[in-house]
């Protein structure tokens, strides 16, 4: 159906013509939506009479961008954008794009910097992507974010949990969550990659799993193979033996879907609160799922594993990204400091002896 009602928002038309999708929202009545749809179809049939749009409602821009992000980007990127969009709509939801000025954006970014510079920069980065998306399609001609600079950020060394703390958290988990955490730890995978893991991605014969990520140039869903450790092989073999044959996912749950108003089964989406609860239960400093990737990379680096191998396991496109994950102090650095100490101590001793 090309015209439908979204509760609490209004009517929207959505149709495909000549291979292209066309949508607009939010109309107060179904009649208004029908009239707008008919007008749009007529414009498409007579393109020579149609003018290139130079403005649009901010609400419409946001909806089009979200549709694009959901189709082409990662689930986490979509969720992060959706979270930010809710804030933007409170600020500019009733405005046309041309009514949103650089001063408005700058004031908003300064306000967000009260949380942190990182938070403000995240907002600015996503707003810039939003307006550039619109410009590339010829919907607007200028972006109000163009002359706004990112805030300086105080970079800190990321906290990497110790082997003892990781073990304590694993032991505090229930059996199913323990399997889930071990799978993240043993593969050094992103949470989204493990959430998407299906039995078709597990090769017991060759003992590897296939993980998919969109964190690549062009946002293409890219696979990589990660060898199984003995522990992971044992965990996945047990789960495969006891699996629900109707479910393709390695990890799934049953949850209440508010849109469908019914219980449904599906892959994990977001499990943010688990680590907070488990860290508190284990009595260790709080760390998130992603810290397990940093933990694994540091362990391999300490064992003098080639950085190229670590990069491929983590699924990084650039070596410089992998280097960010290597928090350990290597033997080369320790040796350099021992040499430094020997030289400076000798100079100090010689100087002291000369004074006598």
VOVOMI-753255 format. One line per field, with one value per residue: x, y, z of N, C-alpha, C in turn; residue in three letters. Coordinates in steps of 0.2 Angstrom, whole numbers. Each point is the difference from the previous one (the first is absolute). Example, Ala and Ser with C-alpha at 12.3 -4.5 7.8 and 13.67 -1.06 7.14 Angstrom:
nxx: [66  -2]
nyy: [-28  5]
nzz: [39  -4]
caxx: [-4  4]
cayy: [6  6]
cazz: [0  1]
cxx: [4  -4]
cyy: [6  5]
czz: [0  3]
aa: [ALA  SER]
***
This chain:
nxx: [4  -1  -6  3  -3  4  -1  -4  0  -4  -3  2  3  0  3  0  4  0  0  -3  3  -6  1  -6  2  -4  -6  -4  -2  -3  -5  3  1  -6  -2  4  -3  -6  1  2  -5  -4  4  0  -6  0  6  -2  -6  5  0  6  -2  0  -5  0  -5  2  -6  -1  5  -2  -7  1  3  -5  -5  4  1  -7  0  5  -2  4  -2  6  3  -5  1  6  -1  -4  5  4  -4  -1  6  2  -5  3  5  0  -4  -2  6  0  3  -2  -5  4  2  6  -2  -5  3  3  -6  -3  6  0  -7  1  4  -6  -2  3  7  1  -4  3  6  -2  -3  5  3  -5  0  6  0  -4  3  6  -3  -2  6  3  -6  3  -1  6  2  -2  5  -4  2  0  -1  -2  4  4  -2  5  3  0  5  -3  4  -2  -5  5  -5  1  5  2  0  3  4  0  -1  4  3  -1  1  -6  -2  -6  0  2  -5  -5  1  0  -5  -2  1  -3  -4  -1  -6  -3  -4  -1  7  0  -4  4  4  0  -4  -3  1  -2  7  -3  0  0  -5  -5  0  -6  3  -5  3  -3  5  -2  4  -5  1  5  -5  6  1  1  5  -3  6  -3  0  4  0  1  4  2  0  2  5  0  0  4  2  0  2  -3  -3  -4  6  2  -2  6  -1  -5  -6  -5  -4  -2  -3  2  3  2  2  6  0  6  3  6  5  5  -2  -2  6  -1  -5  1  5  -4  -5  4  2  -6  -2  4  -2  -1  5  -5  -2  1  -5  0  0  -4  -2  0  -3  -4  -1  -1  -4  -2  -1  -2  -4  1  -7  1  1  3  2  3  2  2  2  2  2  7  -3  1  7  -1  -5  4  4  -6  -1  6  -2  3  4  3  3  -2  -6  -1  2  -4  -5  2  1  -6  -2  3  -2  -6  -1  3  -4  -5  2  2  -6  -3  3  -2  -6  1]
nyy: [-6  5  0  2  -2  5  -4  6  -2  -4  3  -5  3  -6  2  -5  4  -3  -5  6  1  1  4  1  4  2  -3  5  0  -5  5  4  -6  -2  6  0  -6  2  5  -4  -4  6  2  -6  0  6  -4  2  -1  -5  4  2  -4  5  -3  -2  -3  2  -1  2  4  1  0  4  4  0  1  5  3  -1  2  5  2  0  -5  0  1  -4  -4  2  0  -5  -2  2  -3  -4  1  -1  -5  0  0  -5  -4  6  0  4  -3  5  -2  -6  4  3  6  -2  -3  6  3  -4  1  6  0  -4  5  2  -5  1  1  -7  1  6  -3  -5  4  4  -6  -2  6  0  -6  2  6  -3  -5  5  3  -6  0  6  -3  2  7  1  -2  0  -6  3  5  -6  2  -6  -2  3  -5  -1  -3  -5  -4  -4  0  -4  -4  -2  -5  2  6  -2  -3  5  4  -4  -1  7  -2  0  -6  3  4  -5  -4  4  1  -7  0  5  -3  -6  4  4  -2  4  3  5  -2  0  6  1  -3  -3  -6  4  4  -6  0  -6  -2  7  0  3  6  2  5  3  5  6  -1  1  2  5  -2  -3  -4  0  -6  -4  -4  -2  -2  -6  3  -4  5  4  -5  0  7  1  -5  2  6  -2  -4  5  2  6  -6  3  1  5  4  1  7  -2  4  -1  5  5  0  6  -1  -7  2  -3  -7  2  -4  2  2  -1  6  0  -1  7  -2  -6  4  5  -5  -3  6  2  -6  1  6  1  4  4  -5  2  -3  6  0  -5  4  6  -4  -3  6  3  -5  0  7  -2  -4  6  0  -2  6  -3  -5  4  3  -5  -2  6  -2  3  6  4  -1  7  -3  -5  5  3  -6  1  -2  -6  -1  0  -6  2  2  -6  -3  4  -1  -7  1  4  -4  -5  4  2  -6  -2  4  -2  -6  0  3  -5  -5  3  0  -6]
nzz: [0  -5  3  5  6  2  5  2  -7  -3  -5  -3  -5  -3  -6  -5  -4  -6  5  1  7  1  5  4  5  4  -3  1  -6  -1  0  5  3  -2  2  5  1  -1  4  4  -1  0  5  2  -2  2  0  -6  3  2  5  0  5  4  2  7  3  5  2  -6  1  6  -2  -5  4  5  -5  -3  6  0  -7  1  6  5  3  2  -6  -3  5  -2  -7  1  5  -5  -5  6  1  -6  0  6  -3  -5  4  1  -1  -5  -5  -4  5  -1  4  -2  2  -3  -5  -1  1  -5  -4  1  0  -5  -1  3  -4  -6  -1  3  5  1  -1  4  4  0  1  4  3  0  3  5  1  1  3  3  1  1  3  1  6  2  0  6  3  6  -1  -6  4  2  4  0  6  3  0  6  -4  2  3  -4  4  1  1  6  0  6  -2  -6  3  4  -6  -4  6  0  -6  -3  -1  -2  5  4  -3  1  7  1  -4  3  5  -2  -2  6  0  -5  4  -5  0  7  1  -6  4  -5  0  -5  5  2  0  2  -7  -3  4  -3  1  -3  1  1  -3  1  5  -6  -5  0  6  -4  0  4  -2  6  -1  5  1  1  6  3  4  -5  -2  6  1  -6  1  7  -2  -5  4  4  -7  -1  -3  3  4  -5  5  1  1  3  -1  5  -3  4  -6  2  -6  1  6  0  2  -1  -5  2  -5  4  3  6  3  0  3  -4  -3  0  -1  -5  -2  2  -3  -5  1  -7  -2  -1  -5  -6  -5  -3  6  -1  -5  4  4  -4  -3  6  1  -6  1  7  -4  -2  0  -7  -1  -5  4  5  -5  -3  6  1  -6  1  -3  5  -1  -2  -3  -3  -2  -1  -2  -2  6  -1  5  -6  -2  -6  3  3  -5  -4  5  -1  -6  0  5  -4  -6  2  3  -5  -4  3  -1  -7  -1  3  -4  -6  3  1]
caxx: [-4  5  -1  -1  0  5  -4  4  4  -4  0  6  0  7  -1  6  -2  6  5  2  -5  -2  -3  0  -4  -5  -6  -5  -6  1  -1  5  5  -2  1  8  3  -2  4  7  0  0  6  5  -2  2  6  2  -3  1  6  4  -1  5  -2  -5  -1  5  -3  0  7  2  -3  4  7  -1  -1  6  5  -2  1  7  5  0  -6  2  0  -7  -2  4  -3  -7  0  2  -5  -5  2  0  -7  -3  3  -2  -5  -5  3  3  7  3  -1  5  6  6  0  -4  4  6  -3  -2  6  3  -4  2  7  -1  1  7  2  -2  -8  -1  3  -4  -6  2  2  -6  -3  4  -2  -7  -1  3  -4  -6  3  2  -6  -3  -6  2  6  6  -1  2  6  6  6  0  6  -1  3  6  -2  5  0  3  2  -6  1  0  -1  5  -2  -4  -7  -4  -2  -5  -6  -2  -3  -6  -6  -4  4  -1  4  7  2  0  6  6  0  3  7  4  0  2  -5  -5  -6  -4  2  -2  -7  -2  3  -5  4  4  6  5  2  3  5  6  1  0  -7  0  -3  -2  0  -1  5  4  -1  -6  -5  -2  1  6  1  7  0  4  1  -2  4  -3  -6  -5  -2  -4  -7  -4  -2  -5  -6  -2  -3  -7  -3  -7  1  -4  3  6  5  4  -3  -6  -4  -7  -1  -7  0  -6  -3  -4  -4  1  7  4  7  5  6  1  0  4  0  4  0  3  6  -1  -2  5  6  -2  -1  7  4  6  -1  -5  3  -5  2  6  6  3  4  6  3  3  6  6  3  4  6  5  3  4  -3  0  -5  -5  -4  -5  -4  -5  -5  -4  -4  1  3  6  4  0  -6  2  5  -4  -2  6  1  5  7  4  7  5  -1  3  8  2  1  6  6  0  2  7  4  -1  3  8  2  -1  5  6  0  1  7  4  0  4]
cayy: [6  6  6  -3  5  -2  3  5  5  2  -5  0  -4  -3  -4  -1  2  0  -2  4  1  7  1  7  -1  -3  4  0  -5  -5  3  4  -5  -2  6  1  -5  1  6  -2  -5  4  4  -5  -1  6  3  6  5  0  4  -4  3  3  0  -5  0  -3  -6  -4  -1  -5  -6  -3  -2  -6  -6  -2  -3  -7  -4  -1  0  -6  1  5  7  2  1  6  5  1  4  7  3  2  6  5  2  5  7  3  -4  4  4  -2  -1  6  4  -2  4  -3  2  -5  -6  1  0  -7  -4  3  -3  -7  -1  0  -7  -1  2  -5  0  5  -2  -5  4  4  -4  -3  6  1  -6  1  5  -2  -4  4  4  -5  -2  6  2  6  2  1  -3  5  -3  0  4  -2  -4  -5  2  -4  -6  -3  -7  -4  -7  -4  -5  -7  -4  -5  -7  -2  4  -3  -7  1  2  -6  -4  3  0  -6  -4  2  6  -2  -2  6  4  -4  0  7  0  -5  3  7  3  5  -3  -1  -5  -6  0  -2  -6  -6  -7  0  4  -4  -6  -4  -4  4  3  7  4  6  6  5  7  5  5  0  6  -2  -3  -6  -6  -4  -6  -2  -7  0  -7  -1  -3  -7  2  2  -6  -4  4  0  -7  -1  4  -3  -7  1  5  0  0  6  6  0  4  -3  3  3  0  2  6  3  5  5  2  -5  -1  -7  -2  -2  -2  3  1  6  6  5  -3  5  0  -6  1  4  -4  -5  3  2  -6  -3  5  2  6  -1  0  -2  -5  2  0  -7  0  3  -5  -5  3  1  -7  -2  4  -2  -7  2  -2  5  5  -1  -5  3  4  -5  -3  5  3  7  1  4  -2  5  -1  -5  2  3  -5  -3  4  -3  3  -5  -1  5  6  -1  0  7  3  -2  3  7  0  -2  6  6  -1  0  8  3  -3  4  7  0  -2  6  6  -2]
cazz: [0  0  5  7  6  6  6  3  -4  -6  -6  -4  -7  -1  -6  -4  -7  -4  4  5  5  2  6  3  6  4  -2  5  -2  -5  -6  -2  -2  -7  -5  -1  -4  -7  -3  -1  -5  -6  -1  -2  -7  -4  3  -3  4  8  2  5  7  3  7  2  7  4  2  -6  -1  5  -2  -6  2  4  -5  -3  5  2  -5  -2  5  5  5  5  -3  0  7  3  -3  3  6  -1  -3  4  2  -5  -2  5  -2  -7  -3  -3  -5  -7  1  -1  6  5  -1  3  7  4  1  5  7  3  1  6  5  0  3  7  2  -2  -7  -5  -1  -5  -6  -2  -3  -6  -5  -3  -3  -6  -5  -2  -5  -6  -3  -3  -5  -6  -4  -3  4  3  -3  5  7  5  4  -4  3  8  1  5  6  2  4  4  -1  6  -1  1  5  -2  6  1  -2  6  0  -6  3  6  -3  -3  5  3  -5  0  -5  -7  -1  0  -7  -4  1  -3  -7  -1  3  -4  -7  0  -5  3  3  -5  -4  3  -1  -6  -1  -2  0  -7  1  4  -4  5  -3  0  7  0  0  -5  3  -5  2  -5  1  -6  -4  -4  5  -3  5  -2  4  2  3  6  2  7  5  3  4  -4  -4  5  1  -6  -1  4  -2  -6  2  4  -3  -3  -7  -3  1  -3  4  6  6  -1  6  -1  3  -1  -5  1  -6  -2  5  1  1  -6  1  -4  3  4  -3  5  7  3  7  3  2  6  5  2  3  7  3  1  4  -4  -3  -6  -7  -5  -4  -5  4  -1  -6  2  5  -5  -4  4  2  -6  -1  5  -2  -6  -6  -5  0  -6  2  4  -5  -4  5  3  -6  -2  -7  1  5  6  5  4  5  5  5  3  5  3  -1  -3  3  -3  4  6  -1  -1  6  4  -3  2  7  1  -2  4  6  -1  0  7  4  -2  2  8  2  -2  6  6]
cxx: [4  -2  -2  1  5  -3  5  4  -4  0  6  -2  6  -2  7  -3  6  6  3  -6  -2  -4  0  -5  0  -6  -5  -5  2  -1  6  6  -1  1  7  3  -2  4  8  1  -1  6  5  -2  2  6  3  -3  1  6  4  -1  6  -1  -5  -1  6  -2  0  7  2  -2  4  7  0  -1  6  5  -2  1  7  5  -1  -6  2  0  -7  -3  3  -4  -7  0  2  -6  -6  2  -1  -7  -3  3  -3  -5  -5  3  2  8  3  -1  5  7  6  0  -5  4  6  -2  -1  6  3  -4  2  7  0  0  7  1  -1  -7  -2  2  -4  -7  2  2  -6  -5  3  -2  -7  -1  4  -4  -6  3  2  -6  -4  -6  1  6  6  -1  2  6  7  5  0  6  -2  4  6  -2  6  0  3  1  -7  1  -1  0  6  -3  -5  -7  -4  -3  -5  -6  -3  -3  -6  -6  -4  3  -1  4  7  3  1  7  7  0  3  8  5  1  3  -5  -3  -6  -5  1  -2  -7  -3  2  -5  4  3  7  5  2  4  5  7  1  1  -7  1  -3  -1  0  -1  5  6  -1  -6  -5  -3  0  5  1  8  0  5  0  -3  5  -4  -6  -6  -3  -5  -6  -4  -3  -6  -6  -3  -4  -7  -4  -8  1  -4  3  7  6  4  -3  -7  -4  -7  -1  -7  1  -6  -3  -5  -5  -1  7  3  7  4  7  1  1  5  0  5  0  3  7  0  -2  5  6  -1  -1  7  5  6  -2  -4  4  -6  2  6  7  3  4  7  4  4  6  6  3  4  6  5  4  4  -3  1  -6  -5  -5  -6  -5  -5  -5  -5  -5  1  3  7  4  0  -6  2  5  -3  -2  6  2  6  7  4  7  5  0  4  8  2  1  5  6  0  2  7  4  0  3  7  2  -1  6  7  0  1  7  5  0  4  7]
cyy: [6  5  -4  5  -3  3  5  5  2  -5  1  -4  -3  -5  -1  1  0  -2  4  0  7  0  7  -1  7  4  -1  -5  -4  3  4  -4  -2  5  1  -6  0  6  -3  -5  4  3  -5  -2  5  4  6  6  1  4  -4  3  3  1  -6  0  -4  -7  -5  -2  -6  -7  -4  -2  -7  -6  -2  -4  -7  -5  -1  0  -5  2  4  7  2  2  6  6  1  3  7  4  2  7  6  2  4  7  3  -4  3  5  -2  0  7  5  -2  4  -3  2  -5  -6  1  1  -7  -4  3  -3  -7  -1  0  -7  -2  2  -5  -1  6  -1  -5  3  3  -4  -3  5  2  -5  1  5  -1  -5  3  4  -4  -1  6  3  7  2  2  -3  5  -2  2  4  -1  -5  -5  3  -5  -5  -2  -7  -4  -7  -3  -6  -7  -5  -5  -7  -2  3  -3  -7  1  1  -6  -5  2  -1  -7  -4  2  7  -1  -2  6  4  -3  1  7  0  -4  2  7  3  6  -3  -1  -6  -7  -1  -3  -7  -6  -6  -1  3  -4  -7  -4  -4  3  4  8  3  5  6  6  7  5  5  0  5  -2  -3  -7  -6  -4  -6  0  -6  1  -8  -1  -3  -6  2  2  -6  -4  3  -1  -7  -2  4  -3  -6  2  6  -1  0  5  6  0  2  -4  2  4  1  1  6  3  5  5  2  -5  -2  -8  -2  -3  -3  3  0  6  6  5  -3  4  -1  -6  1  4  -4  -5  2  2  -6  -3  4  3  7  -1  1  -2  -6  1  0  -7  0  3  -5  -5  2  1  -7  -2  4  -1  -6  1  -3  5  5  -1  -6  3  5  -4  -3  6  3  7  0  3  -2  5  -1  -6  2  4  -6  -3  5  -2  4  -6  0  5  7  -1  0  7  4  -2  3  7  0  -1  6  5  -2  0  7  3  -3  4  7  1  -1  6  6  -2  1]
czz: [0  4  7  5  5  6  3  -4  -6  -6  -5  -7  -1  -6  -4  -7  -4  3  6  5  2  6  3  6  4  -2  6  -2  -6  -7  -3  -2  -7  -5  -1  -4  -7  -4  -1  -6  -7  -1  -3  -8  -4  3  -3  3  7  1  5  7  3  8  1  7  4  2  -6  -2  5  -1  -6  2  4  -4  -3  5  2  -5  -2  6  5  5  6  -2  0  7  3  -3  2  6  0  -3  4  4  -5  -1  6  -2  -6  -4  -4  -6  -6  1  -1  6  5  -1  3  7  4  1  5  7  3  1  7  6  1  3  8  2  -1  -7  -5  -2  -5  -7  -4  -4  -6  -6  -3  -4  -7  -6  -3  -5  -7  -4  -5  -6  -6  -4  -3  4  3  -3  5  7  5  4  -3  4  7  1  6  6  2  5  4  0  6  -2  2  6  -2  6  0  -1  6  0  -5  3  5  -3  -3  5  3  -5  1  -6  -7  -1  0  -7  -5  1  -2  -7  -2  2  -5  -7  -1  -5  3  2  -6  -5  3  0  -6  -2  -1  0  -7  0  4  -4  5  -2  0  6  -1  0  -5  3  -6  3  -5  1  -5  -4  -5  4  -3  6  -2  5  1  4  7  3  7  5  3  4  -4  -4  5  1  -6  -1  4  -1  -6  1  3  -3  -1  -8  -4  0  -3  4  5  6  -2  7  -2  3  -3  -5  0  -6  -2  6  1  2  -6  2  -5  3  5  -3  4  7  4  8  3  3  7  6  2  3  7  4  2  4  -3  -3  -7  -6  -4  -4  -4  4  -1  -7  2  4  -5  -4  5  2  -6  -1  5  -2  -6  -7  -5  0  -6  2  4  -3  -3  5  2  -6  -1  -7  0  6  6  5  5  6  6  5  4  6  4  -1  -2  3  -3  3  7  -1  -1  6  5  -3  2  7  1  -2  5  7  0  0  7  5  -1  3  8  2  -1  5  6  -1]
aa: [UNK  UNK  UNK  UNK  UNK  UNK  UNK  UNK  UNK  UNK  UNK  UNK  UNK  UNK  UNK  UNK  UNK  UNK  UNK  UNK  UNK  UNK  UNK  UNK  UNK  UNK  UNK  UNK  UNK  UNK  UNK  UNK  UNK  UNK  UNK  UNK  UNK  UNK  UNK  UNK  UNK  UNK  UNK  UNK  UNK  UNK  UNK  UNK  UNK  UNK  UNK  UNK  UNK  UNK  UNK  UNK  UNK  UNK  UNK  UNK  UNK  UNK  UNK  UNK  UNK  UNK  UNK  UNK  UNK  UNK  UNK  UNK  UNK  UNK  UNK  UNK  UNK  UNK  UNK  UNK  UNK  UNK  UNK  UNK  UNK  UNK  UNK  UNK  UNK  UNK  UNK  UNK  UNK  UNK  UNK  UNK  UNK  UNK  UNK  UNK  UNK  UNK  UNK  UNK  UNK  UNK  UNK  UNK  UNK  UNK  UNK  UNK  UNK  UNK  UNK  UNK  UNK  UNK  UNK  UNK  UNK  UNK  UNK  UNK  UNK  UNK  UNK  UNK  UNK  UNK  UNK  UNK  UNK  UNK  UNK  UNK  UNK  UNK  UNK  UNK  UNK  UNK  UNK  UNK  UNK  UNK  UNK  UNK  UNK  UNK  UNK  UNK  UNK  UNK  UNK  UNK  UNK  UNK  UNK  UNK  UNK  UNK  UNK  UNK  UNK  UNK  UNK  UNK  UNK  UNK  UNK  UNK  UNK  UNK  UNK  UNK  UNK  UNK  UNK  UNK  UNK  UNK  UNK  UNK  UNK  UNK  UNK  UNK  UNK  UNK  UNK  UNK  UNK  UNK  UNK  UNK  UNK  UNK  UNK  UNK  UNK  UNK  UNK  UNK  UNK  UNK  UNK  UNK  UNK  UNK  UNK  UNK  UNK  UNK  UNK  UNK  UNK  UNK  UNK  UNK  UNK  UNK  UNK  UNK  UNK  UNK  UNK  UNK  UNK  UNK  UNK  UNK  UNK  UNK  UNK  UNK  UNK  UNK  UNK  UNK  UNK  UNK  UNK  UNK  UNK  UNK  UNK  UNK  UNK  UNK  UNK  UNK  UNK  UNK  UNK  UNK  UNK  UNK  UNK  UNK  UNK  UNK  UNK  UNK  UNK  UNK  UNK  UNK  UNK  UNK  UNK  UNK  UNK  UNK  UNK  UNK  UNK  UNK  UNK  UNK  UNK  UNK  UNK  UNK  UNK  UNK  UNK  UNK  UNK  UNK  UNK  UNK  UNK  UNK  UNK  UNK  UNK  UNK  UNK  UNK  UNK  UNK  UNK  UNK  UNK  UNK  UNK  UNK  UNK  UNK  UNK  UNK  UNK  UNK  UNK  UNK  UNK  UNK  UNK  UNK  UNK  UNK  UNK  UNK  UNK  UNK  UNK  UNK  UNK  UNK  UNK  UNK  UNK  UNK  UNK  UNK  UNK  UNK  UNK  UNK  UNK  UNK  UNK  UNK  UNK  UNK  UNK  UNK  UNK  UNK  UNK  UNK  UNK  UNK  UNK  UNK]
***
